[in-house]
Amino acid sequence: MASPVLGIPRLLGKVILGGLGHLGRFSMMCLEIVRGLREWRVWIPRTIAEAASIGSGSLPIVLVISAFAGAVTAFQSGYQWQSSLPLYVLGTLIVSTVVLELGPVLVGLVLAGRIGARYAAELGTMRVTEQIDALESLGRSPSSHLIIPRVISGFVMVPILTTIANVIAVLAGWYGVRQVLPITNEDFAYGAKYFYRSFDGYYSVIKSFCFGGAIGLISCYMGFNTKQGAEGVGRATTAAVVASSVVILFLNAILARLLLNQ
């Protein structure tokens, strides 16, 4: 009887100590990022190259997902439509749904799987093959060479990709709703503009900026602290994608509560 009773506090203590350990290592990584910003000659060209790689590699999947998201939103709106409402409300419904929620969240989750897994795998492989140790032994900062370019690229490119996704999704929704309901272009444009507020666009960018930072920081942290060879790289990659996705959903709820309920 004593073993199960003692097992609960032990498990709880293990979880708490593990969480504190991750918090400490993550804080140290953030501190190294701040210190590494002084070496701007190192990280600026690497950041430009990394941002270009993210943009060119992620744009096709972002376009496909945003187009289907906008079209499905339109088809569902047609399925649930009540004839007593004016048709121009559809413009408001589709634009608000895409800009406030679907665009930033879908892009964030997709990029968490694409670039988050890539960052964790790259840095994890470099860690277990001692490339990062070799960089440190040469007196070079791994932060300015490896982490800062990836993190800043996430901060910059995720909002840009989200903005593109919002535009494509709205256009796809515009086309899709015309296939299921007799709405004119003028009605859709009137509804989209009548209820639209400029803050909606800023809110979408703010969310995607936070999502991009979360993807970059979490995936770099997971990869940078990889252990136990190839198996550890696999675990770090999986952990980076899962943790980034959960944090994105958490930030989505927090930002909605803070910015939309004032």
C-alpha positions in Angstrom: 0.0 0.0 0.0 2.9 2.4 0.7 4.3 2.2 -2.8 1.3 3.6 -4.8 0.8 6.3 -2.2 4.4 7.4 -2.4 4.4 7.1 -6.2 2.0 10.1 -6.6 4.2 12.6 -4.8 7.2 11.3 -6.6 5.5 11.6 -10.0 4.4 15.1 -9.1 7.8 16.1 -7.9 9.4 14.7 -11.1 7.0 16.7 -13.3 7.6 19.9 -11.3 11.4 19.5 -11.4 11.3 18.7 -15.1 9.2 21.8 -15.8 11.5 24.0 -13.8 14.5 22.5 -15.6 12.9 23.3 -19.0 12.0 26.8 -17.8 15.6 27.5 -16.7 17.1 26.2 -20.0 14.6 28.1 -22.1 15.4 31.3 -20.1 19.1 30.8 -20.7 18.5 30.3 -24.4 16.5 33.6 -24.5 19.3 35.4 -22.7 21.8 34.1 -25.2 19.6 35.3 -28.0 19.6 38.8 -26.5 23.4 38.7 -26.1 23.9 37.4 -29.7 21.9 40.4 -31.2 25.2 42.4 -30.9 26.7 40.2 -33.7 24.4 41.6 -36.3 26.9 41.1 -39.1 26.6 37.4 -38.5 22.9 36.9 -38.1 21.4 39.5 -40.6 22.6 37.7 -43.8 21.7 34.3 -42.3 18.2 35.7 -41.4 17.6 36.9 -44.9 18.5 33.5 -46.4 16.4 31.7 -43.8 13.4 34.0 -44.4 13.6 33.5 -48.1 13.8 29.7 -47.6 10.7 29.8 -45.4 8.7 32.0 -47.7 9.5 30.0 -50.9 9.1 26.7 -49.3 5.9 27.4 -47.3 4.0 29.5 -49.8 2.5 26.7 -52.0 1.1 24.8 -49.0 -0.2 28.1 -47.5 -2.0 29.0 -50.7 -3.6 25.5 -51.0 -4.8 25.5 -47.4 -6.1 29.0 -47.4 -8.0 28.5 -50.7 -9.7 25.3 -49.4 -10.4 27.0 -46.0 -12.1 29.9 -47.7 -14.1 27.7 -50.0 -15.3 25.3 -47.3 -16.3 28.3 -45.1 -18.5 29.6 -48.0 -20.1 26.2 -48.6 -20.9 25.7 -45.0 -22.4 29.2 -44.9 -24.6 28.3 -47.8 -25.7 25.1 -46.0 -26.6 26.9 -42.8 -28.1 30.0 -44.4 -31.4 31.5 -43.3 -33.4 33.1 -46.1 -34.7 35.8 -43.7 -31.3 37.4 -43.5 -29.9 39.8 -46.1 -27.3 38.2 -48.4 -24.7 40.8 -47.8 -24.2 39.4 -44.3 -22.3 36.5 -46.0 -19.5 38.9 -46.9 -19.1 39.8 -43.2 -19.3 36.2 -42.1 -16.6 34.9 -44.5 -14.2 37.8 -44.1 -14.5 37.9 -40.3 -14.1 34.1 -39.9 -11.0 34.0 -42.1 -9.2 37.1 -40.9 -9.9 36.7 -37.2 -9.5 33.0 -36.8 -9.0 30.6 -39.7 -6.1 32.4 -41.5 -3.7 32.9 -38.6 -4.5 29.7 -36.7 -4.4 27.4 -39.8 -1.2 28.9 -41.1 0.4 28.8 -37.6 -0.4 25.1 -37.1 0.8 24.2 -40.6 4.0 26.1 -40.2 4.5 24.5 -36.8 4.6 21.2 -38.5 6.7 22.3 -41.5 9.3 24.8 -40.2 9.1 23.7 -36.5 10.0 20.1 -37.3 12.7 21.3 -39.7 14.3 23.6 -37.1 14.2 20.9 -34.4 15.6 18.2 -36.7 18.4 20.5 -38.0 19.6 21.7 -34.6 19.1 18.3 -33.0 21.3 16.6 -35.7 23.9 19.3 -35.2 23.8 18.7 -31.4 24.2 15.0 -31.5 26.9 15.1 -34.2 28.8 17.7 -32.0 28.7 20.4 -34.6 27.4 22.9 -32.1 30.1 21.8 -29.6 32.7 22.4 -32.4 31.2 25.9 -33.0 31.5 26.8 -29.3 35.1 25.5 -29.1 36.0 27.9 -31.9 34.7 30.8 -29.8 31.6 31.4 -32.0 28.2 32.0 -30.6 25.7 29.2 -31.6 23.0 31.7 -30.9 24.0 34.3 -33.5 24.8 31.6 -36.1 22.0 29.2 -35.6 19.1 30.4 -33.3 18.6 34.1 -34.0 18.2 33.7 -37.8 15.6 31.0 -37.3 13.7 32.9 -34.6 13.6 36.2 -36.4 12.6 34.5 -39.6 9.6 33.1 -37.8 8.6 36.4 -36.4 8.8 38.0 -39.9 7.6 35.4 -42.3 4.6 34.0 -40.4 2.7 37.3 -40.5 3.5 37.8 -44.2 2.3 34.3 -45.0 -0.8 34.8 -42.9 -1.6 38.0 -44.7 -1.3 36.3 -48.1 -3.5 33.4 -46.7 -6.2 35.8 -45.6 -6.4 37.4 -49.0 -6.5 34.0 -50.9 -9.1 32.6 -48.4 -11.4 35.6 -48.8 -11.2 35.4 -52.6 -11.9 31.7 -52.5 -14.8 32.3 -50.1 -16.1 35.0 -52.4 -16.0 32.6 -55.4 -17.4 29.7 -53.4 -20.4 31.4 -51.9 -21.5 32.5 -55.4 -21.7 28.8 -56.4 -24.3 28.0 -53.6 -26.3 31.2 -53.1 -27.5 34.0 -55.5 -25.3 36.7 -54.0 -23.9 39.4 -56.3 -20.3 40.8 -56.1 -21.7 44.1 -54.9 -23.6 42.5 -52.0 -20.5 40.5 -50.9 -18.3 43.6 -51.1 -20.8 45.7 -49.2 -21.1 43.2 -46.4 -17.3 42.7 -46.2 -16.7 46.4 -45.9 -19.7 47.4 -43.8 -18.8 45.4 -40.7 -15.1 45.2 -41.2 -12.9 47.2 -38.8 -9.3 48.0 -39.4 -8.4 46.4 -36.0 -9.4 43.0 -37.4 -6.4 43.1 -39.8 -4.0 44.3 -37.0 -5.4 41.5 -34.7 -4.6 38.9 -37.4 -1.1 40.2 -37.8 -0.5 40.3 -34.0 -1.7 36.7 -33.6 0.5 35.5 -36.4 3.5 37.4 -35.0 3.1 35.7 -31.7 2.6 32.3 -33.4 5.8 32.8 -35.4 7.8 33.6 -32.3 6.4 30.6 -30.5 7.3 28.3 -33.4 10.8 29.6 -33.7 11.7 29.7 -30.0 10.1 26.3 -29.1 11.5 24.4 -32.0 15.0 25.9 -31.6 14.9 25.1 -27.9 13.9 21.5 -28.5 16.5 20.9 -31.2 19.3 22.7 -29.3 18.8 20.5 -26.2 18.6 17.2 -28.1 20.2 14.1 -26.5 20.6 10.4 -27.2 21.5 10.3 -30.8 19.1 9.7 -33.7 16.3 8.6 -31.4 16.6 11.9 -29.5 16.4 13.8 -32.7 13.1 12.1 -33.5 11.7 12.8 -30.0 12.8 16.4 -30.2 11.2 16.9 -33.6 7.9 15.4 -32.4 8.0 17.4 -29.1 8.7 20.6 -31.1 5.6 20.2 -33.3 3.3 19.1 -30.5 4.5 21.9 -28.1 4.3 24.6 -30.8 0.8 23.5 -31.7 -0.4 23.5 -28.1 1.2 26.9 -27.4 -0.4 28.3 -30.6 -3.9 27.2 -29.4 -3.2 28.6 -26.0 -2.0 32.0 -27.4 -5.0 32.1 -29.6 -7.4 31.9 -26.6 -5.3 34.4 -24.6 -5.1 36.9 -27.3 -8.7 36.7 -28.1 -9.6 37.3 -24.5 -7.2 40.2 -24.2 -7.7 42.0 -27.5 -11.3 41.3 -28.5 -13.1 41.7 -25.1 -12.3 45.3 -24.2 
